Amino acid sequence: MFGENNASILNSEPNPIQIRPALADIDAQPIAAIYRPFVEESAISFEEQAPDATEMAERIRKVQQRHLWLVADQEGEVAGYAYATDWRSRFAYRFVCEVSVYVAPGFRRKGIARELYRELHRQLAAKGFTRSYAIMTLPNNPSREFHLRFGYEPKTVFEACGHKFGKWWDTEWMELVLSEYRN
């Protein structure tokens, strides 16, 4: 459904990229560096202060207790990452999750986000998750188009629900069916 279980991607390149679980102690610093501009320079993230490597390592460990955090690794350099978290905290929502993907500037438009998502969603489905939700700040046409191509369906837009940089921002929520209900 989401592609083959292929640990190595983009094998036609001299240095193939490996999709692997994040290692909190090793990957937190480059993950924090990738994320920082999204916090400090855009409304893509509604966070107002970028987490440092220590905070990012804590987040990775927390997420991996129940969900997944993957990185795209090219010879020890983190090219991007994707992760899944609780969509809501109530027990009834335990089979659905929220996902995010971020790619370092020098690695964008090379299929890395797609491969990270493919592996993330494959593993989520194998773990029994039935739905995946992506939430994006609008306007963000590259992210919206990426999610539509990946199979996400638009569900709703919340208008003026986030305030950052002195401006109100809308968010769009999209859904991907990972597996059918199990009643």
C-alpha positions as CSV (number, residue, x, y, z in Angstrom):
1,M,0.0,0.0,0.0
2,F,2.7,2.5,1.0
3,G,5.6,0.9,-0.9
4,E,8.1,-1.9,-0.4
5,N,9.9,-2.3,2.9
6,N,13.1,-1.0,1.5
7,A,15.6,0.4,3.9
8,S,17.7,1.9,1.2
9,I,16.2,4.5,-1.2
10,L,17.5,6.5,-4.1
11,N,20.0,3.8,-4.8
12,S,20.9,5.3,-8.2
13,E,22.8,8.0,-6.3
14,P,26.4,7.4,-5.3
15,N,25.5,7.6,-1.6
16,P,22.1,6.0,-1.0
17,I,19.9,7.2,1.7
18,Q,18.8,4.9,4.5
19,I,15.5,5.2,6.3
20,R,16.0,4.1,9.9
21,P,14.6,4.8,13.4
22,A,15.9,8.0,15.0
23,L,18.6,7.6,17.6
24,A,17.8,10.3,20.2
25,D,21.4,10.8,21.4
26,I,22.9,11.0,17.9
27,D,20.1,12.5,15.7
28,A,18.7,15.2,18.0
29,Q,21.2,17.9,17.0
30,P,20.7,17.6,13.2
31,I,16.9,17.2,13.7
32,A,16.8,20.3,15.8
33,A,18.8,22.2,13.1
34,I,16.4,21.0,10.3
35,Y,13.4,22.1,12.4
36,R,14.7,25.5,13.6
37,P,14.0,27.5,10.5
38,F,10.4,26.2,10.3
39,V,9.9,27.6,13.8
40,E,11.9,30.9,13.6
41,E,11.2,31.9,10.0
42,S,7.8,30.5,9.1
43,A,4.3,29.7,10.4
44,I,4.6,26.1,9.2
45,S,5.2,25.3,12.9
46,F,3.2,27.2,15.5
47,E,6.0,26.8,18.0
48,E,7.5,30.1,18.8
49,Q,10.9,28.9,20.2
50,A,12.9,26.3,18.5
51,P,13.7,23.3,20.7
52,D,17.4,22.7,21.3
53,A,19.0,19.2,20.9
54,T,18.3,18.2,24.5
55,E,14.6,19.0,24.1
56,M,14.5,17.3,20.7
57,A,16.1,14.1,22.2
58,E,13.4,14.1,24.9
59,R,10.7,14.4,22.2
60,I,12.2,11.6,20.2
61,R,12.3,9.3,23.2
62,K,8.7,10.2,24.2
63,V,7.4,9.6,20.7
64,Q,9.2,6.3,20.3
65,Q,7.5,4.9,23.4
66,R,4.3,4.4,21.4
67,H,4.8,5.7,17.8
68,L,7.6,6.1,15.3
69,W,10.3,8.6,14.5
70,L,12.3,7.9,11.4
71,V,15.3,9.6,9.8
72,A,16.7,9.6,6.3
73,D,20.4,9.1,6.7
74,Q,23.0,9.7,4.1
75,E,26.4,8.4,5.3
76,G,25.7,9.7,8.8
77,E,24.1,13.0,7.8
78,V,20.4,13.4,8.6
79,A,18.7,14.5,5.4
80,G,15.2,14.6,6.9
81,Y,12.8,13.0,9.4
82,A,9.2,12.0,9.8
83,Y,7.3,11.0,12.9
84,A,3.9,10.1,14.2
85,T,2.3,11.2,17.5
86,D,-1.0,10.9,19.3
87,W,-3.7,12.7,17.4
88,R,-5.7,13.2,20.6
89,S,-5.0,12.1,24.2
90,R,-8.3,10.2,24.8
91,F,-8.0,6.4,24.8
92,A,-10.6,6.0,22.1
93,Y,-8.2,7.7,19.6
94,R,-5.5,5.2,20.2
95,F,-5.7,3.8,16.6
96,V,-5.2,7.1,14.8
97,C,-2.1,9.4,14.8
98,E,-0.8,12.7,13.5
99,V,2.2,12.8,11.3
100,S,4.9,15.3,10.2
101,V,7.8,15.3,7.8
102,Y,10.7,17.8,7.5
103,V,13.6,17.7,5.0
104,A,16.9,19.6,5.2
105,P,17.3,22.3,2.6
106,G,20.0,20.6,0.6
107,F,18.0,17.4,0.2
108,R,14.6,18.8,-0.8
109,R,12.8,17.8,-4.1
110,K,14.7,14.5,-4.2
111,G,11.9,12.1,-3.0
112,I,13.2,11.9,0.6
113,A,9.9,13.1,2.2
114,R,8.0,10.6,0.0
115,E,10.2,7.7,1.1
116,L,10.1,8.8,4.8
117,Y,6.3,8.9,4.6
118,R,6.1,5.6,2.7
119,E,8.0,3.8,5.4
120,L,6.4,5.7,8.3
121,H,2.9,4.8,7.0
122,R,3.8,1.2,6.2
123,Q,5.0,0.7,9.8
124,L,2.0,2.5,11.3
125,A,-0.4,0.3,9.4
126,A,1.6,-2.8,10.6
127,K,1.2,-1.5,14.2
128,G,-2.6,-1.4,13.8
129,F,-3.2,2.3,13.2
130,T,-6.2,2.9,11.0
131,R,-5.9,6.6,10.2
132,S,-3.2,9.2,9.8
133,Y,-3.8,12.9,10.0
134,A,-1.7,15.7,8.6
135,I,-2.2,19.2,9.8
136,M,-0.7,22.1,7.8
137,T,-0.7,25.9,8.1
138,L,-2.2,27.7,5.1
139,P,-1.1,28.8,2.7
140,N,1.4,26.0,2.1
141,N,0.9,24.7,-1.4
142,P,4.0,22.5,-1.5
143,S,2.9,20.6,1.6
144,R,-0.7,20.5,0.5
145,E,0.1,19.1,-2.9
146,F,2.6,16.6,-1.4
147,H,-0.1,15.2,0.9
148,L,-2.7,15.1,-1.9
149,R,-0.2,13.1,-4.1
150,F,0.5,10.8,-1.2
151,G,-3.2,10.0,-0.9
152,Y,-4.4,12.3,1.9
153,E,-7.9,13.7,1.6
154,P,-8.8,17.2,2.8
155,K,-11.2,17.0,5.8
156,T,-11.6,20.6,7.1
157,V,-10.0,24.0,7.3
158,F,-9.9,25.8,10.7
159,E,-9.8,29.5,10.0
160,A,-7.7,31.9,12.0
161,C,-6.9,29.3,14.6
162,G,-3.2,30.1,15.1
163,H,-1.5,33.4,15.8
164,K,2.2,33.9,15.0
165,F,4.3,36.8,13.7
166,G,1.4,39.2,14.4
167,K,-0.9,37.4,12.0
168,W,-3.8,34.9,12.1
169,W,-3.3,31.6,10.2
170,D,-5.6,28.9,9.0
171,T,-4.9,25.2,9.2
172,E,-6.1,22.4,7.0
173,W,-6.5,18.9,8.3
174,M,-6.1,16.0,6.0
175,E,-6.7,12.2,6.5
176,L,-5.1,9.1,5.1
177,V,-6.8,5.7,5.6
178,L,-4.1,3.2,6.7
179,S,-6.4,0.3,7.2
180,E,-10.1,-0.4,7.5
181,Y,-12.0,-0.4,10.7
182,R,-11.9,-3.6,12.7
183,N,-15.4,-4.1,14.2
